[in-house]
Amino acid sequence: MLKRASSSIRHEHAVETVPIVADLSDVESIRTLWNRAVEVGEIDVLVNNAGYGMAGPFHATSPEETIRMAMTHVLATTCLTRLALPSMLKRRRGWILNVASTAAFQPLPGMAAYAAAKAYVLHLSEALSREVRGTGVTVTCIAPGPVRTDFFRTAGMRTPRGAMDPARVAEIAVRAMMRGKRVVVPGPWNAAVAYLARIMPRGIVLRVGEMITKRWLRRSRASTRRDGR
């Protein structure tokens, strides 16, 4: 899949691509990835997009997979951003785009570790965007709602109705990054959810988050029964 994507980008946009396979939940693998990347050339743009989710009660999920999921979001974003910033700041040029989620704005019972990991990505990005202001380097965080990718299937859930097209989300993200925006939430409904999560009492936000994940899981189970699986 990675090789196909690399070939597609190369032919469609006439740019050189180098696919590199790495385990982004492992520090040494991340460092190896970075060393191979800088051998190719200077890193002007870093996009931390790797990640996946898990659904279900926290105590019932696989300990190993829960840790791996959290490490992919938190460790990879932290390490790669830390490795990229010094050379960007030295050149006074660079763009970092970190992908969070509307889940970053609210706790989600039933997807507790995922929402917590995305909150980390959001807060790290916001803090760094302030640290690097005026340097020629920007840090942008995009926090999309549901997107039509394999995310929900991987999490054992059905993709919600109204999920955004991934190409559209990517376009919004790149534009925001190039403009140096701190945080962007694509889609008016998603933006409203993120805003309300910040101003509503936390008890209400918690109950709403629980309702959302329960609804997603109910739809997934109903879809499974209809499909005969």
N, C-alpha and C positions, 0 to 999 in steps of 0.2 A: 504494500500500500504506500509506504513512504517513497519507494523508488518510482512508483507510478505518479505520485504527486510531484515529485522532483522533475520528472520528465515532462509532465504537463506544463509546469511553470516555465521550464526552459524553452519549450516550443512556443507557448502562447505569448511570452513576454520577452523572449530573446535575451535572457539573463542566465548566467552560470549558476547552477545549484549544486550543493554537495550534501546529500543525505547522510546523517550520522545517527546511529541507533544508540540510545543510552537509557539507563534506568534512572529516572528522575526522582526516585525515592532514596537514592544512595549517594552519599557525599562524594566518594571517590569516582563514581561514574559521572557525576556532574562535573567534577574537575577535569576528568578526561575529555568530556564533551567540549568544555570550554577551551582546553588546550588545543584540540583539533580544530576548533572553529577559528581561533586567532591565527593558526597557521595559514588559513586560507586568506585572511585579510583583516583589516580593522573592522571592529563592530560599531557601526553607526546607529543601528536600530536593534533593540532587543524586545521581543514579544514573548511574555511569559503566559502561555495559553494552555499548557498541558494540565490535565486534571480530569477527575471523574467523581461521581457521587455514589453514595450507598444509602439505601432506605431501610427503615425498620428500627425497632427499639435498640438503643445503644448497647445494652447489655447482651443482646442476642446476636449482634453482628460478629463476624470473625475478628478476633483481636489482631491477627497479623494483617488482614486486609484493611482494617480500620486504620491501623498505624501507617500502612503503605499509602493509603489514600491521603491522609493528613500530611504525610511527609512530601508527597508529590506536590501538593498545593503550597505548603509553607516552606519546606526546605529548598525546593528547586527555585522558587521565586526569590527567596532570600539570598541564596548562594549566587545565582546568576546575576542578580541585580548588583550585589556587592562586587562581583568580579568585573562587571561592565563599567561601573561608575568612575573609577579612578582614571582610566584612559580617556573616557568621554570628557571628564572635567578638565583634563590636561589639554585636550584639543579644543575645549569650549564648544563642543558640538556633539549632540546625541539625543536620541529619543528612546524612552522606555515605556512600553505599554504592558500593563498588568491586567489580566482578565479576572475579575471577581464575579459577582452575581448579585441580583437583588436579595438573595439569601444573606448577603453580608450585612444587611441593615436590620435583620431580625433573627431571633433564635427560632429554630425549626425543630420542635419535638418530632422525632421520626427521621430526621436527617441532621442530628445534632452536631456531629463532627464535621460534616460538610459545611454547614452554615458557619460554624466557628472558624474553620480554616479560611473561608472566603472573607470573613470579617477581618482576619489578620492581613490578608492581601490588601483589602481596602485601606485599613489604617496605616499599614506600612507605606503604601503608595502616597497617601495624603501627606504623611509626615515628610517623606523624601521630596515630594514636589515643592514643599516649603524650604527644605534644606538647600536645594539646588537652584532656587530662583535667582535669576540674573546671571547665571553661569553659561548660558547657551545650551544647557541640557534640560530636558523636561521629563517628568514622570507623570504618566496619565493612567488612570484606572477606568476601565469600562465595566459596568455592572449590569449585564443584560438579564432579562427574565428568561422564561423558557425559550429555547431555540431548537429548531428542527434538525437535531444531530442525533448521534447514537447515545447521547448522555443518559436519557431516560431509560432506554433499553438496557444499557449497562447497569443502571441502578435497579433494574427489575420493575420499572414503572412504564406506564403508557405516556407518550408525549401529549401534554395538555393541548386542548384546542386553543387556537390563537397564538401558538408558538411562532416566533419570528423566523424569517428566512436567514440562514447563516451568512449568505453573501451580503445581505443588507446590513446585518450587524457588523460584519467586517468592514464594510465601507464607512459606516458611522465611526467605528473605532479608529480607523486610520486617519480620517479627517480630524477627529478630536485630538489625536496624538500630534499630528503635524501643526495644529493650532496651539498646542501646549496647554490644553485644558486639563484641569486637575482630575475631575470625575465626570463621567457621562453615563447616563442611564437611558438607553435607547427605548423609544416607544412611550407615548404619553401615559398609558396605564401603568407601565412599570415605574415611570418617574413619579407618578402619584403615590404608588405603593411605597417606594423608597422614602418619599417625603413624609408620608403619614407615619411610617415606622419610627421616624426620628422625633416626632412631636407627640405621639399618643402615649398614654401611660403604658409602662412596660408590661403590666399584667394583661392588658388588652392585646398588645402586640404578640405576646406569648400565646394567647388563646387563638388569635387569628392564624399564626404560624402553624399551630397544631391542626387547625381546621384545614389548612391548605394541603399539608402532607397527607392527612387522612383521606381527603377527597382524591388526591392523586393515586393513592394506594388502592382505594375502593374501585376506581375506574380501571386500574391495572388488573385487579382480580376479576372484575366483570368481563373485561376484554379477553382474559385467559379462558374463562369458562365458555364464552361464545365461540372462541376459536377451537375449543375442544382439547386444550392442552392441560 
